[in-house]
Every structure is written in structure tokens, then in C-alpha cells.
Amino acid sequence: MPAFDERLKELRKTHGLTQKQLATETNLSERGVQNYEISKRKPEYDSLIALADYFDVSLDYLVGRSSSPERLP
């Protein structure tokens, strides 16, 4: 299964976003998004939630622990 960095990049590209656009939409820094995608840094809890909420996927999917993007009710 893809790791967080790969999954984030895949989701971003699937949604047709640049790193800057994703950063703006999620209130993260562009540098932060860049660092996440190259595995230079790991996101904090609030950032993970913001990304999962934005893409409407589960945290497990986002971090590569599940192949299903479905969120539990």
C-alpha cells in the first residue's frame, strides 16, 4: 500500500491541484505540503485531519493503512 507521501501526492493530482492550491484550501503552508510529499516531514494531527477532511477520505486511507478511502460513520 502507498505510504502517506505517495497517497497525498496521488490525491492532490487526482483532484487537479497544485501544492500551493492544496495548501491554501487546507490552511497549510506550501512548504509543508512539499515536505509531506517528499517525506521530509510528517504532518501533525490537525494537518492530517484537515487533509483527510478536504479529500473526504479516512485517516487510515490517507496514511496508507487501508486501501479503502471510505470514512466510517
MMTF fields as JSON, N, C-alpha, C and O atoms, coordinates in Angstrom:
{
  "mmtfVersion": "1.0.0",
  "mmtfProducer": "UNKNOWN",
  "numBonds": 291,
  "numAtoms": 292,
  "numGroups": 73,
  "numChains": 1,
  "numModels": 1,
  "chainsPerModel": [1],
  "groupsPerChain": [73],
  "chainIdList": ["A"],
  "bondAtomList": [4, 2, 8, 6, 12, 10, 16, 14, 20, 18, 24, 22, 28, 26, 32, 30, 36, 34, 40, 38, 44, 42, 48, 46, 52, 50, 56, 54, 60, 58, 64, 62, 68, 66, 72, 70, 76, 74, 80, 78, 84, 82, 88, 86, 92, 90, 96, 94, 100, 98, 104, 102, 108, 106, 112, 110, 116, 114, 120, 118, 124, 122, 128, 126, 132, 130, 136, 134, 140, 138, 144, 142, 148, 146, 152, 150, 156, 154, 160, 158, 164, 162, 168, 166, 172, 170, 176, 174, 180, 178, 184, 182, 188, 186, 192, 190, 196, 194, 200, 198, 204, 202, 208, 206, 212, 210, 216, 214, 220, 218, 224, 222, 228, 226, 232, 230, 236, 234, 240, 238, 244, 242, 248, 246, 252, 250, 256, 254, 260, 258, 264, 262, 268, 266, 272, 270, 276, 274, 280, 278, 284, 282, 288, 286],
  "bondOrderList": [1, 1, 1, 1, 1, 1, 1, 1, 1, 1, 1, 1, 1, 1, 1, 1, 1, 1, 1, 1, 1, 1, 1, 1, 1, 1, 1, 1, 1, 1, 1, 1, 1, 1, 1, 1, 1, 1, 1, 1, 1, 1, 1, 1, 1, 1, 1, 1, 1, 1, 1, 1, 1, 1, 1, 1, 1, 1, 1, 1, 1, 1, 1, 1, 1, 1, 1, 1, 1, 1, 1, 1],
  "groupList": [{"groupName": "MET", "atomNameList": ["N", "CA", "C", "O"], "elementList": ["N", "C", "C", "O"], "formalChargeList": [0, 0, 0, 0], "bondAtomList": [1, 0, 2, 1, 3, 2], "bondOrderList": [1, 1, 2], "singleLetterCode": "M", "chemCompType": "L-PEPTIDE LINKING"}, {"groupName": "PRO", "atomNameList": ["N", "CA", "C", "O"], "elementList": ["N", "C", "C", "O"], "formalChargeList": [0, 0, 0, 0], "bondAtomList": [1, 0, 2, 1, 3, 2], "bondOrderList": [1, 1, 2], "singleLetterCode": "P", "chemCompType": "L-PEPTIDE LINKING"}, {"groupName": "ALA", "atomNameList": ["N", "CA", "C", "O"], "elementList": ["N", "C", "C", "O"], "formalChargeList": [0, 0, 0, 0], "bondAtomList": [1, 0, 2, 1, 3, 2], "bondOrderList": [1, 1, 2], "singleLetterCode": "A", "chemCompType": "L-PEPTIDE LINKING"}, {"groupName": "PHE", "atomNameList": ["N", "CA", "C", "O"], "elementList": ["N", "C", "C", "O"], "formalChargeList": [0, 0, 0, 0], "bondAtomList": [1, 0, 2, 1, 3, 2], "bondOrderList": [1, 1, 2], "singleLetterCode": "F", "chemCompType": "L-PEPTIDE LINKING"}, {"groupName": "ASP", "atomNameList": ["N", "CA", "C", "O"], "elementList": ["N", "C", "C", "O"], "formalChargeList": [0, 0, 0, 0], "bondAtomList": [1, 0, 2, 1, 3, 2], "bondOrderList": [1, 1, 2], "singleLetterCode": "D", "chemCompType": "L-PEPTIDE LINKING"}, {"groupName": "GLU", "atomNameList": ["N", "CA", "C", "O"], "elementList": ["N", "C", "C", "O"], "formalChargeList": [0, 0, 0, 0], "bondAtomList": [1, 0, 2, 1, 3, 2], "bondOrderList": [1, 1, 2], "singleLetterCode": "E", "chemCompType": "L-PEPTIDE LINKING"}, {"groupName": "ARG", "atomNameList": ["N", "CA", "C", "O"], "elementList": ["N", "C", "C", "O"], "formalChargeList": [0, 0, 0, 0], "bondAtomList": [1, 0, 2, 1, 3, 2], "bondOrderList": [1, 1, 2], "singleLetterCode": "R", "chemCompType": "L-PEPTIDE LINKING"}, {"groupName": "LEU", "atomNameList": ["N", "CA", "C", "O"], "elementList": ["N", "C", "C", "O"], "formalChargeList": [0, 0, 0, 0], "bondAtomList": [1, 0, 2, 1, 3, 2], "bondOrderList": [1, 1, 2], "singleLetterCode": "L", "chemCompType": "L-PEPTIDE LINKING"}, {"groupName": "LYS", "atomNameList": ["N", "CA", "C", "O"], "elementList": ["N", "C", "C", "O"], "formalChargeList": [0, 0, 0, 0], "bondAtomList": [1, 0, 2, 1, 3, 2], "bondOrderList": [1, 1, 2], "singleLetterCode": "K", "chemCompType": "L-PEPTIDE LINKING"}, {"groupName": "THR", "atomNameList": ["N", "CA", "C", "O"], "elementList": ["N", "C", "C", "O"], "formalChargeList": [0, 0, 0, 0], "bondAtomList": [1, 0, 2, 1, 3, 2], "bondOrderList": [1, 1, 2], "singleLetterCode": "T", "chemCompType": "L-PEPTIDE LINKING"}, {"groupName": "HIS", "atomNameList": ["N", "CA", "C", "O"], "elementList": ["N", "C", "C", "O"], "formalChargeList": [0, 0, 0, 0], "bondAtomList": [1, 0, 2, 1, 3, 2], "bondOrderList": [1, 1, 2], "singleLetterCode": "H", "chemCompType": "L-PEPTIDE LINKING"}, {"groupName": "GLY", "atomNameList": ["N", "CA", "C", "O"], "elementList": ["N", "C", "C", "O"], "formalChargeList": [0, 0, 0, 0], "bondAtomList": [1, 0, 2, 1, 3, 2], "bondOrderList": [1, 1, 2], "singleLetterCode": "G", "chemCompType": "PEPTIDE LINKING"}, {"groupName": "GLN", "atomNameList": ["N", "CA", "C", "O"], "elementList": ["N", "C", "C", "O"], "formalChargeList": [0, 0, 0, 0], "bondAtomList": [1, 0, 2, 1, 3, 2], "bondOrderList": [1, 1, 2], "singleLetterCode": "Q", "chemCompType": "L-PEPTIDE LINKING"}, {"groupName": "ASN", "atomNameList": ["N", "CA", "C", "O"], "elementList": ["N", "C", "C", "O"], "formalChargeList": [0, 0, 0, 0], "bondAtomList": [1, 0, 2, 1, 3, 2], "bondOrderList": [1, 1, 2], "singleLetterCode": "N", "chemCompType": "L-PEPTIDE LINKING"}, {"groupName": "SER", "atomNameList": ["N", "CA", "C", "O"], "elementList": ["N", "C", "C", "O"], "formalChargeList": [0, 0, 0, 0], "bondAtomList": [1, 0, 2, 1, 3, 2], "bondOrderList": [1, 1, 2], "singleLetterCode": "S", "chemCompType": "L-PEPTIDE LINKING"}, {"groupName": "VAL", "atomNameList": ["N", "CA", "C", "O"], "elementList": ["N", "C", "C", "O"], "formalChargeList": [0, 0, 0, 0], "bondAtomList": [1, 0, 2, 1, 3, 2], "bondOrderList": [1, 1, 2], "singleLetterCode": "V", "chemCompType": "L-PEPTIDE LINKING"}, {"groupName": "TYR", "atomNameList": ["N", "CA", "C", "O"], "elementList": ["N", "C", "C", "O"], "formalChargeList": [0, 0, 0, 0], "bondAtomList": [1, 0, 2, 1, 3, 2], "bondOrderList": [1, 1, 2], "singleLetterCode": "Y", "chemCompType": "L-PEPTIDE LINKING"}, {"groupName": "ILE", "atomNameList": ["N", "CA", "C", "O"], "elementList": ["N", "C", "C", "O"], "formalChargeList": [0, 0, 0, 0], "bondAtomList": [1, 0, 2, 1, 3, 2], "bondOrderList": [1, 1, 2], "singleLetterCode": "I", "chemCompType": "L-PEPTIDE LINKING"}],
  "groupTypeList": [0, 1, 2, 3, 4, 5, 6, 7, 8, 5, 7, 6, 8, 9, 10, 11, 7, 9, 12, 8, 12, 7, 2, 9, 5, 9, 13, 7, 14, 5, 6, 11, 15, 12, 13, 16, 5, 17, 14, 8, 6, 8, 1, 5, 16, 4, 14, 7, 17, 2, 7, 2, 4, 16, 3, 4, 15, 14, 7, 4, 16, 7, 15, 11, 6, 14, 14, 14, 1, 5, 6, 7, 1],
  "groupIdList": [1, 2, 3, 4, 5, 6, 7, 8, 9, 10, 11, 12, 13, 14, 15, 16, 17, 18, 19, 20, 21, 22, 23, 24, 25, 26, 27, 28, 29, 30, 31, 32, 33, 34, 35, 36, 37, 38, 39, 40, 41, 42, 43, 44, 45, 46, 47, 48, 49, 50, 51, 52, 53, 54, 55, 56, 57, 58, 59, 60, 61, 62, 63, 64, 65, 66, 67, 68, 69, 70, 71, 72, 73],
  "secStructList": [7, 7, 7, 2, 2, 2, 2, 2, 2, 2, 2, 2, 2, 2, 6, 6, 7, 7, 2, 2, 2, 2, 2, 2, 2, 2, 6, 7, 7, 2, 2, 2, 2, 2, 2, 2, 2, 6, 6, 1, 1, 7, 7, 7, 2, 2, 2, 2, 2, 2, 2, 2, 2, 2, 2, 6, 7, 7, 2, 2, 2, 2, 6, 6, 1, 7, 1, 7, 7, 7, 7, 7, 7],
  "xCoordList": [0.832, 0.0, 0.875, 1.962, 0.395, 1.19, 1.352, 0.465, 2.48, 2.736, 2.058, 1.542, 2.066, 1.404, 1.847, 1.009, 3.156, 3.647, 3.091, 2.685, 3.073, 2.556, 1.049, 0.547, 0.333, -1.121, -1.521, -2.457, -0.817, -1.127, -0.917, -1.767, 0.199, 0.502, -0.537, -0.988, -0.913, -1.915, -3.265, -3.894, -3.697, -4.965, -4.92, -5.872, -3.83, -3.696, -3.783, -4.499, -3.06, -3.054, -4.404, -4.867, -5.033, -6.349, -7.369, -8.277, -7.21, -8.121, -7.661, -8.275, -6.591, -6.109, -5.597, -5.781, -4.951, -4.459, -2.943, -2.234, -2.468, -1.039, -0.797, -1.741, 0.456, 0.774, 0.309, -0.185, 0.459, 0.044, -1.467, -1.942, -2.229, -3.684, -4.129, -5.015, -3.52, -3.867, -3.553, -4.346, -2.403, -2.019, -3.042, -3.443, -3.46, -4.439, -5.772, -6.377, -6.224, -7.517, -7.555, -8.619, -6.426, -6.373, -5.72, -5.51, -5.404, -4.74, -3.398, -3.016, -2.692, -1.333, -0.376, -0.796, 0.898, 1.877, 2.238, 2.202, 2.583, 3.017, 4.261, 4.38, 5.173, 6.398, 6.054, 6.687, 5.044, 4.613, 4.127, 4.511, 3.282, 2.774, 3.94, 3.987, 4.864, 6.042, 6.822, 7.205, 7.049, 7.81, 7.084, 7.727, 5.761, 4.999, 5.164, 5.331, 5.119, 5.176, 6.564, 6.682, 7.592, 8.933, 9.418, 10.593, 8.503, 8.796, 9.862, 10.551, 9.995, 10.948, 10.375, 11.107, 9.041, 8.355, 7.072, 6.507, 6.623, 5.333, 4.373, 4.766, 3.128, 2.177, 1.758, 1.781, 1.378, 0.817, -0.639, -1.218, -1.209, -2.563, -3.579, -4.38, -3.555, -4.513, -4.369, -5.363, -3.157, -2.92, -3.452, -4.037, -3.249, -3.789, -5.31, -5.884, -5.946, -7.4, -7.851, -8.812, -7.175, -7.533, -7.425, -8.289, -6.381, -6.196, -7.236, -7.803, -7.485, -8.489, -9.872, -10.631, -10.2, -11.492, -11.601, -12.637, -10.553, -10.585, -10.829, -11.644, -10.13, -10.269, -11.417, -11.713, -12.061, -13.175, -12.775, -13.47, -11.653, -11.153, -10.87, -10.771, -10.743, -10.415, -8.94, -8.117, -8.631, -7.224, -6.405, -5.262, -6.978, -6.26, -5.895, -4.789, -6.804, -6.519, -5.417, -4.483, -5.524, -4.556, -3.141, -2.182, -3.01, -1.665, -1.219, -0.154, -2.024, -1.609, -1.904, -1.326, -2.795, -3.129, -4.336, -4.671, -4.983, -6.167, -6.196, -5.714, -6.759, -6.901, -8.264, -8.535, -9.117, -10.444, -10.515, -10.232, -10.893, -10.976, -12.218, -12.356, -13.109, -14.373, -14.142, -13.322, -14.89, -14.859, -15.972, -17.055, -15.713, -16.736, -17.685, -17.278, -18.963, -19.943, -19.673, -20.409],
  "yCoordList": [-1.183, 0.0, 1.245, 1.252, 2.29, 3.53, 4.127, 4.024, 4.742, 5.46, 6.825, 7.211, 7.543, 8.847, 9.786, 10.401, 9.897, 10.837, 10.523, 11.424, 9.244, 8.832, 9.049, 9.517, 8.713, 8.85, 10.322, 10.655, 11.201, 12.623, 13.162, 13.876, 12.821, 13.287, 12.762, 13.5, 11.505, 10.89, 11.62, 11.946, 11.868, 12.563, 13.985, 14.444, 14.659, 16.035, 16.085, 16.915, 15.205, 15.196, 14.753, 15.296, 13.774, 13.315, 14.443, 14.506, 15.329, 16.459, 17.676, 18.741, 17.514, 18.58, 19.81, 20.938, 19.582, 20.693, 20.801, 19.8, 22.025, 22.234, 22.146, 22.142, 22.078, 22.079, 23.384, 23.379, 24.478, 25.776, 25.817, 26.305, 25.315, 25.303, 24.448, 24.845, 23.275, 22.414, 23.099, 23.045, 23.739, 24.446, 25.526, 25.664, 26.279, 27.348, 26.774, 27.289, 25.72, 25.114, 24.502, 24.441, 24.057, 23.37, 24.201, 23.709, 25.446, 26.334, 25.793, 25.967, 25.139, 24.663, 25.52, 26.278, 25.4, 26.13, 25.306, 24.076, 26.008, 25.313, 24.477, 23.347, 25.029, 24.31, 23.042, 22.002, 23.134, 21.957, 20.856, 19.697, 21.212, 20.218, 19.616, 18.404, 20.445, 19.949, 18.956, 17.885, 19.322, 18.449, 17.134, 16.093, 17.167, 15.93, 15.022, 13.812, 15.59, 14.787, 14.196, 13.215, 14.773, 14.205, 13.501, 13.156, 13.297, 12.598, 13.279, 12.63, 14.585, 15.316, 15.562, 15.61, 15.72, 15.919, 15.122, 14.809, 14.801, 14.15, 15.195, 16.027, 15.158, 16.163, 15.938, 14.815, 17.017, 16.931, 16.494, 16.483, 16.143, 15.632, 16.538, 16.058, 17.835, 18.773, 18.85, 18.986, 18.766, 18.8, 17.541, 17.607, 16.398, 15.142, 15.207, 14.801, 15.717, 15.823, 16.777, 16.487, 17.897, 18.86, 18.237, 18.457, 17.468, 16.823, 15.733, 15.645, 14.908, 13.846, 14.442, 13.947, 15.491, 16.156, 16.77, 16.654, 17.411, 18.064, 17.035, 17.265, 15.917, 14.89, 13.923, 13.049, 14.078, 13.228, 11.748, 10.895, 11.472, 10.106, 9.84, 10.768, 8.573, 8.221, 8.518, 8.573, 8.704, 8.898, 7.662, 7.777, 6.474, 5.236, 5.19, 4.779, 5.604, 5.63, 6.636, 6.336, 7.81, 8.868, 8.457, 8.776, 7.759, 7.381, 6.021, 5.538, 5.389, 4.143, 2.892, 1.842, 2.973, 1.797, 1.045, -0.033, 1.607, 0.99, 1.278, 2.317, 0.357, 0.588, 1.179, 1.503, 1.321, 1.867, 3.304, 3.556, 4.249, 5.629, 5.938, 7.044, 4.979, 5.21, 5.584, 4.987, 6.591, 7.012, 6.284, 6.073, 5.912, 5.271, 6.334, 7.467, 5.965, 6.94, 7.348, 8.161],
  "zCoordList": [0.0, 0.0, 0.0, 0.578, -0.649, -0.674, 0.712, 1.56, 0.923, 2.17, 2.085, 1.036, 3.194, 3.267, 2.145, 1.485, 1.927, 0.916, -0.466, -1.201, -0.812, -2.118, -2.208, -3.23, -1.149, -1.134, -1.249, -1.976, -0.537, -0.596, -2.009, -2.541, -2.599, -3.948, -4.941, -5.817, -4.805, -5.673, -5.544, -6.551, -4.324, -4.1, -4.659, -5.29, -4.424, -4.91, -6.43, -6.99, -7.086, -8.548, -9.11, -10.113, -8.471, -8.908, -8.866, -9.694, -7.895, -7.753, -8.564, -8.495, -9.322, -10.198, -9.474, -9.932, -8.336, -7.517, -7.564, -7.672, -7.482, -7.262, -5.757, -4.967, -5.377, -3.955, -3.315, -2.187, -4.01, -3.482, -3.291, -2.266, -4.259, -4.138, -2.96, -2.204, -2.8, -1.679, -0.357, 0.583, -0.29, 0.933, 1.266, 2.422, 0.28, 0.5, 0.966, 1.906, 0.318, 0.642, 2.043, 2.659, 2.542, 3.835, 4.938, 6.046, 4.639, 5.603, 6.075, 7.232, 5.171, 5.446, 4.639, 3.765, 4.931, 4.131, 2.897, 2.919, 1.83, 0.614, 0.906, 0.433, 1.675, 2.042, 2.826, 2.643, 3.702, 4.452, 3.532, 3.688, 2.573, 1.612, 0.831, 0.622, 0.405, -0.317, 0.536, 0.066, 1.787, 2.687, 2.958, 3.093, 3.039, 3.231, 2.027, 2.181, 0.837, -0.379, -0.652, -1.386, -0.078, -0.264, 1.005, 1.129, 1.934, 3.198, 4.042, 4.829, 3.874, 4.703, 6.089, 7.077, 6.15, 7.431, 7.441, 6.393, 8.635, 8.837, 9.392, 10.209, 8.956, 9.425, 10.866, 11.371, 11.512, 12.847, 12.738, 11.652, 13.854, 13.94, 13.238, 12.435, 13.53, 12.937, 11.423, 10.708, 10.94, 9.494, 8.824, 7.743, 9.462, 8.923, 8.808, 7.798, 9.841, 9.83, 8.722, 8.009, 8.578, 7.539, 6.154, 5.306, 5.921, 4.619, 4.378, 3.289, 5.382, 5.248, 5.017, 4.184, 5.742, 5.562, 4.17, 3.516, 3.727, 2.418, 1.307, 0.414, 1.364, 0.329, 0.618, -0.196, 1.772, 2.193, 2.206, 1.653, 2.842, 2.992, 4.468, 5.272, 4.807, 6.188, 6.47, 5.556, 7.737, 8.116, 7.786, 7.346, 7.995, 7.669, 6.193, 5.84, 5.337, 3.903, 3.603, 2.86, 4.17, 3.911, 4.307, 3.604, 5.418, 5.879, 5.371, 5.756, 4.505, 3.882, 4.676, 4.399, 5.666, 6.477, 5.937, 6.428, 4.938, 4.364, 2.868, 2.416, 2.115, 0.683, 0.349, -0.807, 1.349, 1.151, 1.669, 2.84, 0.798, 1.24, 2.075, 2.599, 2.2, 2.92, 4.372, 5.07, 4.807, 6.2, 6.949, 6.403, 8.163, 8.977, 9.494, 9.755, 9.644, 10.144, 11.577, 12.137]
}
